[in-house]
Amino acid sequence: MKLNKRQFFARAGQAAAGVAALAGAATATQAVEPIVRPGASRIRPSLCAYSLRQFFKFNSGKVNPSPEATLDMFQFIDYCAKEGWDAAEITSYYFPPDFDNAYLARLKRHAALAGVTVSGASIGGSLALAPGAEREKQIAKVKEWLRHASFLGAPYLRVFAGGKGAKDLEEARRWTVDALMECAAEGEKQGVMIGMEDHGGIVADADGVLAIIQAAKTEWLGVNLDVGNFGTEDPYEDIRRCAPYAINSHWKPVFSGYKKSGPRVADWPRIVKILREANYHGYLALEYELKQDPHTALPDLLQKTRAALAA
């Protein structure tokens, strides 16, 4: 059938719209589906700077007056190298208040020469905020640290969603999704994924985590799966449901989120099995929070981590 000019352009417009709709549907489907990873699960140990928090001389940009607080980021990298950790997760709290790109460049070189991979970066804050100045401030901080993480070669940045407070739960989730989508656009530019942690508030359980992750519809957002933060009756089920979306995992000896009878000891081999069944590739970044001196506890926990991975 021969088409006149008007019919030709009408048909072309319909075809283009159809292609665009299919592309959009594919993107949305990809975003809410579990991560597809090649090969068998590969998991390596890393150490969070937070594990040695009381020894850092800077804490959120302030000098810690404690006589034993002499650690800086360079010494933290040295500690990881000496103790046999494969990688280190850096935390924004422990950087000097006036650090610049020259500082980051020296730190990147230092880690490379020490043979320690920067497995990721972490910041605090909250994104469950109504539009306004404070929300813009929080988003700006995430974007700034996405650029820092990219400079250092870190593949992801850990962020927090935040609490509901007096807000409606669905509204808090929408605000969080919107903020994460804006930040993820910057993450895509920088080549750094955003790992939203299950950290109480509106993401205290798998339902809360997945409601946000699946609504965001971006491949630059995943879960920073903190296995110790779930305070539910069956934290292993929460881990199982979130593991397919995990881009990093924080590793803890106990389930500290469980309040009814106090912390419960985590079954590490069982958790590793769950992660492997989800074909998780990435790090187990130990985030030590117990009372025993970390200098005494961490070497033993590294050996237990390696044993759980070898089982």
Secondary structure, DSSP 8 states (H G I E B T S, - for coil): ----HHHHHHHHHHHHHHHHHHHHHHHHHHHHS-----SS--EEEEEEGGGGGGGBSEETTEE---TT--B-HHHHHHHHHHHT-SEEEEEGGGS-TT--HHHHHHHHHHHHHHT-EEEEEE--------SSHHHHHHHHHHHHHHHHHHHHT-SEEEE-----TTS-HHHHHHHHHHHHHHHHHHHHHHT-EEEEE--BTTBSSHHHHHHHHHHH--TTEEEEEETT---SS-HHHHHHHHGGGEEEEEE-SEETT--SSS-EE--HHHHHHHHHHTT--EEEEE---SSS-HHHHHHHHHHHHHHHHH-
